[in-house]
Amino acid sequence: MCWDKVSFCLDKFHLNKAIIRAIGHLGDSASDTRRAINDDIRYEDKKAVNKVFTWPSSAQIARVEENR
């Protein structure tokens, strides 16, 4: 899979490995999340994929810490 204007491409094996690593902490809901991510990738829903794999900003982290 390669999208326009990306700096790298992943084959299915390495893509799957990255997804499993990214959602490994989710426990029981990991399989549902993995399925959703794979669907977003398959249908080239770039916004949904970026939402999952984008790191939160320091402002977002600070807001979460304040609300704890």
mmCIF file of the N, C-alpha and C atoms, coordinates in Angstrom:
data_MODEL
# 
_entry.id   MODEL 
# 
loop_
_atom_site.group_PDB 
_atom_site.id 
_atom_site.type_symbol 
_atom_site.label_atom_id 
_atom_site.label_alt_id 
_atom_site.label_comp_id 
_atom_site.label_asym_id 
_atom_site.label_entity_id 
_atom_site.label_seq_id 
_atom_site.pdbx_PDB_ins_code 
_atom_site.Cartn_x 
_atom_site.Cartn_y 
_atom_site.Cartn_z 
_atom_site.occupancy 
_atom_site.B_iso_or_equiv 
_atom_site.pdbx_formal_charge 
_atom_site.auth_seq_id 
_atom_site.auth_comp_id 
_atom_site.auth_asym_id 
_atom_site.auth_atom_id 
_atom_site.pdbx_PDB_model_num 
ATOM 1   N N  . MET A 1 1  ? 0.842   -1.163 0.000  1.00 0.00 ? 1  MET A N  1 
ATOM 2   C CA . MET A 1 1  ? 0.000   0.000  0.000  1.00 0.00 ? 1  MET A CA 1 
ATOM 3   C C  . MET A 1 1  ? 0.893   1.233  0.000  1.00 0.00 ? 1  MET A C  1 
ATOM 4   N N  . CYS A 1 2  ? 0.652   2.131  -0.918 1.00 0.00 ? 2  CYS A N  1 
ATOM 5   C CA . CYS A 1 2  ? 1.378   3.391  -0.982 1.00 0.00 ? 2  CYS A CA 1 
ATOM 6   C C  . CYS A 1 2  ? 0.394   4.490  -1.327 1.00 0.00 ? 2  CYS A C  1 
ATOM 7   N N  . TRP A 1 3  ? 0.422   5.556  -0.556 1.00 0.00 ? 3  TRP A N  1 
ATOM 8   C CA . TRP A 1 3  ? -0.419  6.699  -0.837 1.00 0.00 ? 3  TRP A CA 1 
ATOM 9   C C  . TRP A 1 3  ? 0.435   7.804  -1.428 1.00 0.00 ? 3  TRP A C  1 
ATOM 10  N N  . ASP A 1 4  ? -0.171  8.701  -2.155 1.00 0.00 ? 4  ASP A N  1 
ATOM 11  C CA . ASP A 1 4  ? 0.551   9.826  -2.729 1.00 0.00 ? 4  ASP A CA 1 
ATOM 12  C C  . ASP A 1 4  ? 1.205   10.648 -1.631 1.00 0.00 ? 4  ASP A C  1 
ATOM 13  N N  . LYS A 1 5  ? 2.391   11.116 -1.929 1.00 0.00 ? 5  LYS A N  1 
ATOM 14  C CA . LYS A 1 5  ? 3.123   12.043 -1.047 1.00 0.00 ? 5  LYS A CA 1 
ATOM 15  C C  . LYS A 1 5  ? 3.454   11.464 0.324  1.00 0.00 ? 5  LYS A C  1 
ATOM 16  N N  . VAL A 1 6  ? 3.703   10.175 0.392  1.00 0.00 ? 6  VAL A N  1 
ATOM 17  C CA . VAL A 1 6  ? 4.170   9.588  1.643  1.00 0.00 ? 6  VAL A CA 1 
ATOM 18  C C  . VAL A 1 6  ? 5.646   9.277  1.497  1.00 0.00 ? 6  VAL A C  1 
ATOM 19  N N  . SER A 1 7  ? 6.345   9.231  2.612  1.00 0.00 ? 7  SER A N  1 
ATOM 20  C CA . SER A 1 7  ? 7.777   9.009  2.552  1.00 0.00 ? 7  SER A CA 1 
ATOM 21  C C  . SER A 1 7  ? 8.155   7.538  2.687  1.00 0.00 ? 7  SER A C  1 
ATOM 22  N N  . PHE A 1 8  ? 7.178   6.673  2.949  1.00 0.00 ? 8  PHE A N  1 
ATOM 23  C CA . PHE A 1 8  ? 7.475   5.250  3.046  1.00 0.00 ? 8  PHE A CA 1 
ATOM 24  C C  . PHE A 1 8  ? 6.244   4.442  2.687  1.00 0.00 ? 8  PHE A C  1 
ATOM 25  N N  . CYS A 1 9  ? 6.464   3.179  2.391  1.00 0.00 ? 9  CYS A N  1 
ATOM 26  C CA . CYS A 1 9  ? 5.371   2.250  2.094  1.00 0.00 ? 9  CYS A CA 1 
ATOM 27  C C  . CYS A 1 9  ? 5.588   0.999  2.931  1.00 0.00 ? 9  CYS A C  1 
ATOM 28  N N  . LEU A 1 10 ? 4.514   0.376  3.336  1.00 0.00 ? 10 LEU A N  1 
ATOM 29  C CA . LEU A 1 10 ? 4.596   -0.853 4.112  1.00 0.00 ? 10 LEU A CA 1 
ATOM 30  C C  . LEU A 1 10 ? 3.972   -2.004 3.349  1.00 0.00 ? 10 LEU A C  1 
ATOM 31  N N  . ASP A 1 11 ? 4.630   -3.154 3.380  1.00 0.00 ? 11 ASP A N  1 
ATOM 32  C CA . ASP A 1 11 ? 3.978   -4.340 2.846  1.00 0.00 ? 11 ASP A CA 1 
ATOM 33  C C  . ASP A 1 11 ? 2.998   -4.833 3.908  1.00 0.00 ? 11 ASP A C  1 
ATOM 34  N N  . LYS A 1 12 ? 2.184   -5.811 3.566  1.00 0.00 ? 12 LYS A N  1 
ATOM 35  C CA . LYS A 1 12 ? 1.133   -6.258 4.490  1.00 0.00 ? 12 LYS A CA 1 
ATOM 36  C C  . LYS A 1 12 ? 1.692   -6.776 5.813  1.00 0.00 ? 12 LYS A C  1 
ATOM 37  N N  . PHE A 1 13 ? 2.815   -7.502 5.738  1.00 0.00 ? 13 PHE A N  1 
ATOM 38  C CA . PHE A 1 13 ? 3.399   -8.064 6.956  1.00 0.00 ? 13 PHE A CA 1 
ATOM 39  C C  . PHE A 1 13 ? 3.798   -6.947 7.921  1.00 0.00 ? 13 PHE A C  1 
ATOM 40  N N  . HIS A 1 14 ? 4.556   -5.969 7.428  1.00 0.00 ? 14 HIS A N  1 
ATOM 41  C CA . HIS A 1 14 ? 5.045   -4.899 8.297  1.00 0.00 ? 14 HIS A CA 1 
ATOM 42  C C  . HIS A 1 14 ? 3.922   -3.949 8.721  1.00 0.00 ? 14 HIS A C  1 
ATOM 43  N N  . LEU A 1 15 ? 2.928   -3.771 7.867  1.00 0.00 ? 15 LEU A N  1 
ATOM 44  C CA . LEU A 1 15 ? 1.761   -2.968 8.243  1.00 0.00 ? 15 LEU A CA 1 
ATOM 45  C C  . LEU A 1 15 ? 1.024   -3.636 9.397  1.00 0.00 ? 15 LEU A C  1 
ATOM 46  N N  . ASN A 1 16 ? 0.796   -4.932 9.284  1.00 0.00 ? 16 ASN A N  1 
ATOM 47  C CA . ASN A 1 16 ? 0.124   -5.686 10.334 1.00 0.00 ? 16 ASN A CA 1 
ATOM 48  C C  . ASN A 1 16 ? 0.927   -5.628 11.635 1.00 0.00 ? 16 ASN A C  1 
ATOM 49  N N  . LYS A 1 17 ? 2.232   -5.756 11.525 1.00 0.00 ? 17 LYS A N  1 
ATOM 50  C CA . LYS A 1 17 ? 3.108   -5.696 12.691 1.00 0.00 ? 17 LYS A CA 1 
ATOM 51  C C  . LYS A 1 17 ? 2.991   -4.331 13.386 1.00 0.00 ? 17 LYS A C  1 
ATOM 52  N N  . ALA A 1 18 ? 2.946   -3.263 12.601 1.00 0.00 ? 18 ALA A N  1 
ATOM 53  C CA . ALA A 1 18 ? 2.819   -1.915 13.167 1.00 0.00 ? 18 ALA A CA 1 
ATOM 54  C C  . ALA A 1 18 ? 1.463   -1.726 13.847 1.00 0.00 ? 18 ALA A C  1 
ATOM 55  N N  . ILE A 1 19 ? 0.411   -2.247 13.239 1.00 0.00 ? 19 ILE A N  1 
ATOM 56  C CA . ILE A 1 19 ? -0.926  -2.134 13.824 1.00 0.00 ? 19 ILE A CA 1 
ATOM 57  C C  . ILE A 1 19 ? -0.987  -2.887 15.145 1.00 0.00 ? 19 ILE A C  1 
ATOM 58  N N  . ILE A 1 20 ? -0.483  -4.104 15.169 1.00 0.00 ? 20 ILE A N  1 
ATOM 59  C CA . ILE A 1 20 ? -0.511  -4.910 16.385 1.00 0.00 ? 20 ILE A CA 1 
ATOM 60  C C  . ILE A 1 20 ? 0.278   -4.219 17.501 1.00 0.00 ? 20 ILE A C  1 
ATOM 61  N N  . ARG A 1 21 ? 1.413   -3.643 17.144 1.00 0.00 ? 21 ARG A N  1 
ATOM 62  C CA . ARG A 1 21 ? 2.220   -2.936 18.142 1.00 0.00 ? 21 ARG A CA 1 
ATOM 63  C C  . ARG A 1 21 ? 1.491   -1.699 18.671 1.00 0.00 ? 21 ARG A C  1 
ATOM 64  N N  . ALA A 1 22 ? 0.798   -0.999 17.785 1.00 0.00 ? 22 ALA A N  1 
ATOM 65  C CA . ALA A 1 22 ? 0.111   0.235  18.175 1.00 0.00 ? 22 ALA A CA 1 
ATOM 66  C C  . ALA A 1 22 ? -1.096  -0.023 19.064 1.00 0.00 ? 22 ALA A C  1 
ATOM 67  N N  . ILE A 1 23 ? -1.745  -1.169 18.917 1.00 0.00 ? 23 ILE A N  1 
ATOM 68  C CA . ILE A 1 23 ? -2.975  -1.426 19.682 1.00 0.00 ? 23 ILE A CA 1 
ATOM 69  C C  . ILE A 1 23 ? -2.805  -2.518 20.733 1.00 0.00 ? 23 ILE A C  1 
ATOM 70  N N  . GLY A 1 24 ? -1.588  -2.950 20.941 1.00 0.00 ? 24 GLY A N  1 
ATOM 71  C CA . GLY A 1 24 ? -1.330  -4.038 21.885 1.00 0.00 ? 24 GLY A CA 1 
ATOM 72  C C  . GLY A 1 24 ? -1.809  -3.771 23.294 1.00 0.00 ? 24 GLY A C  1 
ATOM 73  N N  . HIS A 1 25 ? -1.864  -2.519 23.698 1.00 0.00 ? 25 HIS A N  1 
ATOM 74  C CA . HIS A 1 25 ? -2.270  -2.158 25.064 1.00 0.00 ? 25 HIS A CA 1 
ATOM 75  C C  . HIS A 1 25 ? -3.783  -2.188 25.274 1.00 0.00 ? 25 HIS A C  1 
ATOM 76  N N  . LEU A 1 26 ? -4.552  -2.418 24.222 1.00 0.00 ? 26 LEU A N  1 
ATOM 77  C CA . LEU A 1 26 ? -6.010  -2.312 24.335 1.00 0.00 ? 26 LEU A CA 1 
ATOM 78  C C  . LEU A 1 26 ? -6.683  -3.548 24.920 1.00 0.00 ? 26 LEU A C  1 
ATOM 79  N N  . GLY A 1 27 ? -5.978  -4.644 25.001 1.00 0.00 ? 27 GLY A N  1 
ATOM 80  C CA . GLY A 1 27 ? -6.545  -5.843 25.601 1.00 0.00 ? 27 GLY A CA 1 
ATOM 81  C C  . GLY A 1 27 ? -7.678  -6.438 24.785 1.00 0.00 ? 27 GLY A C  1 
ATOM 82  N N  . ASP A 1 28 ? -8.855  -6.599 25.409 1.00 0.00 ? 28 ASP A N  1 
ATOM 83  C CA . ASP A 1 28 ? -9.982  -7.270 24.772 1.00 0.00 ? 28 ASP A CA 1 
ATOM 84  C C  . ASP A 1 28 ? -10.513 -6.538 23.548 1.00 0.00 ? 28 ASP A C  1 
ATOM 85  N N  . SER A 1 29 ? -10.408 -5.223 23.510 1.00 0.00 ? 29 SER A N  1 
ATOM 86  C CA . SER A 1 29 ? -10.964 -4.477 22.377 1.00 0.00 ? 29 SER A CA 1 
ATOM 87  C C  . SER A 1 29 ? -9.981  -4.359 21.212 1.00 0.00 ? 29 SER A C  1 
ATOM 88  N N  . ALA A 1 30 ? -8.798  -4.967 21.337 1.00 0.00 ? 30 ALA A N  1 
ATOM 89  C CA . ALA A 1 30 ? -7.776  -4.854 20.292 1.00 0.00 ? 30 ALA A CA 1 
ATOM 90  C C  . ALA A 1 30 ? -8.240  -5.442 18.961 1.00 0.00 ? 30 ALA A C  1 
ATOM 91  N N  . SER A 1 31 ? -8.951  -6.570 18.997 1.00 0.00 ? 31 SER A N  1 
ATOM 92  C CA . SER A 1 31 ? -9.365  -7.192 17.732 1.00 0.00 ? 31 SER A CA 1 
ATOM 93  C C  . SER A 1 31 ? -10.375 -6.318 16.981 1.00 0.00 ? 31 SER A C  1 
ATOM 94  N N  . ASP A 1 32 ? -11.290 -5.678 17.714 1.00 0.00 ? 32 ASP A N  1 
ATOM 95  C CA . ASP A 1 32 ? -12.246 -4.775 17.062 1.00 0.00 ? 32 ASP A CA 1 
ATOM 96  C C  . ASP A 1 32 ? -11.533 -3.553 16.483 1.00 0.00 ? 32 ASP A C  1 
ATOM 97  N N  . THR A 1 33 ? -10.594 -3.028 17.240 1.00 0.00 ? 33 THR A N  1 
ATOM 98  C CA . THR A 1 33 ? -9.838  -1.859 16.777 1.00 0.00 ? 33 THR A CA 1 
ATOM 99  C C  . THR A 1 33 ? -8.995  -2.217 15.564 1.00 0.00 ? 33 THR A C  1 
ATOM 100 N N  . ARG A 1 34 ? -8.379  -3.379 15.602 1.00 0.00 ? 34 ARG A N  1 
ATOM 101 C CA . ARG A 1 34 ? -7.566  -3.839 14.460 1.00 0.00 ? 34 ARG A CA 1 
ATOM 102 C C  . ARG A 1 34 ? -8.419  -3.970 13.205 1.00 0.00 ? 34 ARG A C  1 
ATOM 103 N N  . ARG A 1 35 ? -9.601  -4.513 13.364 1.00 0.00 ? 35 ARG A N  1 
ATOM 104 C CA . ARG A 1 35 ? -10.510 -4.659 12.226 1.00 0.00 ? 35 ARG A CA 1 
ATOM 105 C C  . ARG A 1 35 ? -10.899 -3.286 11.667 1.00 0.00 ? 35 ARG A C  1 
ATOM 106 N N  . ALA A 1 36 ? -11.178 -2.331 12.553 1.00 0.00 ? 36 ALA A N  1 
ATOM 107 C CA . ALA A 1 36 ? -11.553 -0.986 12.115 1.00 0.00 ? 36 ALA A CA 1 
ATOM 108 C C  . ALA A 1 36 ? -10.402 -0.304 11.378 1.00 0.00 ? 36 ALA A C  1 
ATOM 109 N N  . ILE A 1 37 ? -9.183  -0.442 11.899 1.00 0.00 ? 37 ILE A N  1 
ATOM 110 C CA . ILE A 1 37 ? -8.019  0.154  11.250 1.00 0.00 ? 37 ILE A CA 1 
ATOM 111 C C  . ILE A 1 37 ? -7.810  -0.476 9.873  1.00 0.00 ? 37 ILE A C  1 
ATOM 112 N N  . ASN A 1 38 ? -7.900  -1.792 9.803  1.00 0.00 ? 38 ASN A N  1 
ATOM 113 C CA . ASN A 1 38 ? -7.733  -2.474 8.513  1.00 0.00 ? 38 ASN A CA 1 
ATOM 114 C C  . ASN A 1 38 ? -8.792  -2.038 7.514  1.00 0.00 ? 38 ASN A C  1 
ATOM 115 N N  . ASP A 1 39 ? -10.025 -1.849 7.972  1.00 0.00 ? 39 ASP A N  1 
ATOM 116 C CA . ASP A 1 39 ? -11.085 -1.373 7.078  1.00 0.00 ? 39 ASP A CA 1 
ATOM 117 C C  . ASP A 1 39 ? -10.782 0.029  6.574  1.00 0.00 ? 39 ASP A C  1 
ATOM 118 N N  . ASP A 1 40 ? -10.319 0.903  7.480  1.00 0.00 ? 40 ASP A N  1 
ATOM 119 C CA . ASP A 1 40 ? -9.980  2.271  7.074  1.00 0.00 ? 40 ASP A CA 1 
ATOM 120 C C  . ASP A 1 40 ? -8.857  2.269  6.046  1.00 0.00 ? 40 ASP A C  1 
ATOM 121 N N  . ILE A 1 41 ? -7.873  1.416  6.249  1.00 0.00 ? 41 ILE A N  1 
ATOM 122 C CA . ILE A 1 41 ? -6.760  1.333  5.300  1.00 0.00 ? 41 ILE A CA 1 
ATOM 123 C C  . ILE A 1 41 ? -7.243  0.768  3.966  1.00 0.00 ? 41 ILE A C  1 
ATOM 124 N N  . ARG A 1 42 ? -8.031  -0.273 4.023  1.00 0.00 ? 42 ARG A N  1 
ATOM 125 C CA . ARG A 1 42 ? -8.520  -0.910 2.792  1.00 0.00 ? 42 ARG A CA 1 
ATOM 126 C C  . ARG A 1 42 ? -9.338  0.071  1.957  1.00 0.00 ? 42 ARG A C  1 
ATOM 127 N N  . TYR A 1 43 ? -10.144 0.896  2.622  1.00 0.00 ? 43 TYR A N  1 
ATOM 128 C CA . TYR A 1 43 ? -10.985 1.849  1.892  1.00 0.00 ? 43 TYR A CA 1 
ATOM 129 C C  . TYR A 1 43 ? -10.310 3.213  1.727  1.00 0.00 ? 43 TYR A C  1 
ATOM 130 N N  . GLU A 1 44 ? -9.003  3.249  2.058  1.00 0.00 ? 44 GLU A N  1 
ATOM 131 C CA . GLU A 1 44 ? -8.183  4.445  1.899  1.00 0.00 ? 44 GLU A CA 1 
ATOM 132 C C  . GLU A 1 44 ? -8.789  5.674  2.581  1.00 0.00 ? 44 GLU A C  1 
ATOM 133 N N  . ASP A 1 45 ? -9.281  5.458  3.786  1.00 0.00 ? 45 ASP A N  1 
ATOM 134 C CA . ASP A 1 45 ? -9.806  6.553  4.597  1.00 0.00 ? 45 ASP A CA 1 
ATOM 135 C C  . ASP A 1 45 ? -8.632  7.165  5.365  1.00 0.00 ? 45 ASP A C  1 
ATOM 136 N N  . LYS A 1 46 ? -7.918  8.057  4.717  1.00 0.00 ? 46 LYS A N  1 
ATOM 137 C CA . LYS A 1 46 ? -6.684  8.612  5.268  1.00 0.00 ? 46 LYS A CA 1 
ATOM 138 C C  . LYS A 1 46 ? -6.909  9.384  6.564  1.00 0.00 ? 46 LYS A C  1 
ATOM 139 N N  . LYS A 1 47 ? -8.018  10.090 6.658  1.00 0.00 ? 47 LYS A N  1 
ATOM 140 C CA . LYS A 1 47 ? -8.285  10.877 7.868  1.00 0.00 ? 47 LYS A CA 1 
ATOM 141 C C  . LYS A 1 47 ? -8.447  9.964  9.078  1.00 0.00 ? 47 LYS A C  1 
ATOM 142 N N  . ALA A 1 48 ? -9.157  8.853  8.900  1.00 0.00 ? 48 ALA A N  1 
ATOM 143 C CA . ALA A 1 48 ? -9.368  7.923  10.011 1.00 0.00 ? 48 ALA A CA 1 
ATOM 144 C C  . ALA A 1 48 ? -8.059  7.264  10.425 1.00 0.00 ? 48 ALA A C  1 
ATOM 145 N N  . VAL A 1 49 ? -7.244  6.893  9.465  1.00 0.00 ? 49 VAL A N  1 
ATOM 146 C CA . VAL A 1 49 ? -5.960  6.266  9.775  1.00 0.00 ? 49 VAL A CA 1 
ATOM 147 C C  . VAL A 1 49 ? -5.055  7.265  10.492 1.00 0.00 ? 49 VAL A C  1 
ATOM 148 N N  . ASN A 1 50 ? -4.999  8.484  10.007 1.00 0.00 ? 50 ASN A N  1 
ATOM 149 C CA . ASN A 1 50 ? -4.175  9.501  10.657 1.00 0.00 ? 50 ASN A CA 1 
ATOM 150 C C  . ASN A 1 50 ? -4.647  9.791  12.069 1.00 0.00 ? 50 ASN A C  1 
ATOM 151 N N  . LYS A 1 51 ? -5.948  9.729  12.292 1.00 0.00 ? 51 LYS A N  1 
ATOM 152 C CA . LYS A 1 51 ? -6.490  9.982  13.625 1.00 0.00 ? 51 LYS A CA 1 
ATOM 153 C C  . LYS A 1 51 ? -6.003  8.919  14.609 1.00 0.00 ? 51 LYS A C  1 
ATOM 154 N N  . VAL A 1 52 ? -5.906  7.689  14.151 1.00 0.00 ? 52 VAL A N  1 
ATOM 155 C CA . VAL A 1 52 ? -5.449  6.601  15.014 1.00 0.00 ? 52 VAL A CA 1 
ATOM 156 C C  . VAL A 1 52 ? -3.952  6.701  15.283 1.00 0.00 ? 52 VAL A C  1 
ATOM 157 N N  . PHE A 1 53 ? -3.171  7.021  14.257 1.00 0.00 ? 53 PHE A N  1 
ATOM 158 C CA . PHE A 1 53 ? -1.723  6.970  14.368 1.00 0.00 ? 53 PHE A CA 1 
ATOM 159 C C  . PHE A 1 53 ? -1.058  8.318  14.588 1.00 0.00 ? 53 PHE A C  1 
ATOM 160 N N  . THR A 1 54 ? -1.798  9.362  14.910 1.00 0.00 ? 54 THR A N  1 
ATOM 161 C CA . THR A 1 54 ? -1.209  10.663 15.180 1.00 0.00 ? 54 THR A CA 1 
ATOM 162 C C  . THR A 1 54 ? -0.995  10.810 16.679 1.00 0.00 ? 54 THR A C  1 
ATOM 163 N N  . TRP A 1 55 ? 0.206   11.230 17.048 1.00 0.00 ? 55 TRP A N  1 
ATOM 164 C CA . TRP A 1 55 ? 0.508   11.438 18.455 1.00 0.00 ? 55 TRP A CA 1 
ATOM 165 C C  . TRP A 1 55 ? -0.230  12.672 18.954 1.00 0.00 ? 55 TRP A C  1 
ATOM 166 N N  . PRO A 1 56 ? -0.703  12.638 20.192 1.00 0.00 ? 56 PRO A N  1 
ATOM 167 C CA . PRO A 1 56 ? -1.386  13.821 20.727 1.00 0.00 ? 56 PRO A CA 1 
ATOM 168 C C  . PRO A 1 56 ? -0.389  14.953 20.945 1.00 0.00 ? 56 PRO A C  1 
ATOM 169 N N  . SER A 1 57 ? -0.878  16.160 20.821 1.00 0.00 ? 57 SER A N  1 
ATOM 170 C CA . SER A 1 57 ? -0.025  17.326 21.053 1.00 0.00 ? 57 SER A CA 1 
ATOM 171 C C  . SER A 1 57 ? 0.203   17.500 22.551 1.00 0.00 ? 57 SER A C  1 
ATOM 172 N N  . SER A 1 58 ? 1.182   18.306 22.903 1.00 0.00 ? 58 SER A N  1 
ATOM 173 C CA . SER A 1 58 ? 1.458   18.536 24.328 1.00 0.00 ? 58 SER A CA 1 
ATOM 174 C C  . SER A 1 58 ? 0.271   19.228 25.006 1.00 0.00 ? 58 SER A C  1 
ATOM 175 N N  . ALA A 1 59 ? -0.463  20.062 24.253 1.00 0.00 ? 59 ALA A N  1 
ATOM 176 C CA . ALA A 1 59 ? -1.654  20.714 24.820 1.00 0.00 ? 59 ALA A CA 1 
ATOM 177 C C  . ALA A 1 59 ? -2.737  19.682 25.124 1.00 0.00 ? 59 ALA A C  1 
ATOM 178 N N  . GLN A 1 60 ? -2.903  18.702 24.233 1.00 0.00 ? 60 GLN A N  1 
ATOM 179 C CA . GLN A 1 60 ? -3.905  17.658 24.472 1.00 0.00 ? 60 GLN A CA 1 
ATOM 180 C C  . GLN A 1 60 ? -3.515  16.814 25.682 1.00 0.00 ? 60 GLN A C  1 
ATOM 181 N N  . ILE A 1 61 ? -2.234  16.499 25.802 1.00 0.00 ? 61 ILE A N  1 
ATOM 182 C CA . ILE A 1 61 ? -1.768  15.714 26.945 1.00 0.00 ? 61 ILE A CA 1 
ATOM 183 C C  . ILE A 1 61 ? -1.985  16.491 28.242 1.00 0.00 ? 61 ILE A C  1 
ATOM 184 N N  . ALA A 1 62 ? -1.695  17.784 28.225 1.00 0.00 ? 62 ALA A N  1 
ATOM 185 C CA . ALA A 1 62 ? -1.893  18.616 29.414 1.00 0.00 ? 62 ALA A CA 1 
ATOM 186 C C  . ALA A 1 62 ? -3.364  18.639 29.818 1.00 0.00 ? 62 ALA A C  1 
ATOM 187 N N  . ARG A 1 63 ? -4.275  18.727 28.819 1.00 0.00 ? 63 ARG A N  1 
ATOM 188 C CA . ARG A 1 63 ? -5.712  18.733 29.120 1.00 0.00 ? 63 ARG A CA 1 
ATOM 189 C C  . ARG A 1 63 ? -6.132  17.419 29.781 1.00 0.00 ? 63 ARG A C  1 
ATOM 190 N N  . VAL A 1 64 ? -5.616  16.316 29.302 1.00 0.00 ? 64 VAL A N  1 
ATOM 191 C CA . VAL A 1 64 ? -5.953  15.016 29.872 1.00 0.00 ? 64 VAL A CA 1 
ATOM 192 C C  . VAL A 1 64 ? -5.450  14.941 31.309 1.00 0.00 ? 64 VAL A C  1 
ATOM 193 N N  . GLU A 1 65 ? -4.220  15.394 31.511 1.00 0.00 ? 65 GLU A N  1 
ATOM 194 C CA . GLU A 1 65 ? -3.647  15.377 32.872 1.00 0.00 ? 65 GLU A CA 1 
ATOM 195 C C  . GLU A 1 65 ? -4.457  16.248 33.824 1.00 0.00 ? 65 GLU A C  1 
ATOM 196 N N  . GLU A 1 66 ? -4.940  17.405 33.363 1.00 0.00 ? 66 GLU A N  1 
ATOM 197 C CA . GLU A 1 66 ? -5.738  18.293 34.201 1.00 0.00 ? 66 GLU A CA 1 
ATOM 198 C C  . GLU A 1 66 ? -7.056  17.651 34.610 1.00 0.00 ? 66 GLU A C  1 
ATOM 199 N N  . ASN A 1 67 ? -7.626  16.860 33.712 1.00 0.00 ? 67 ASN A N  1 
ATOM 200 C CA . ASN A 1 67 ? -8.942  16.265 33.958 1.00 0.00 ? 67 ASN A CA 1 
ATOM 201 C C  . ASN A 1 67 ? -8.890  14.985 34.763 1.00 0.00 ? 67 ASN A C  1 
ATOM 202 N N  . ARG A 1 68 ? -7.720  14.532 35.116 1.00 0.00 ? 68 ARG A N  1 
ATOM 203 C CA . ARG A 1 68 ? -7.614  13.280 35.893 1.00 0.00 ? 68 ARG A CA 1 
ATOM 204 C C  . ARG A 1 68 ? -7.965  13.489 37.325 1.00 0.00 ? 68 ARG A C  1 
# 
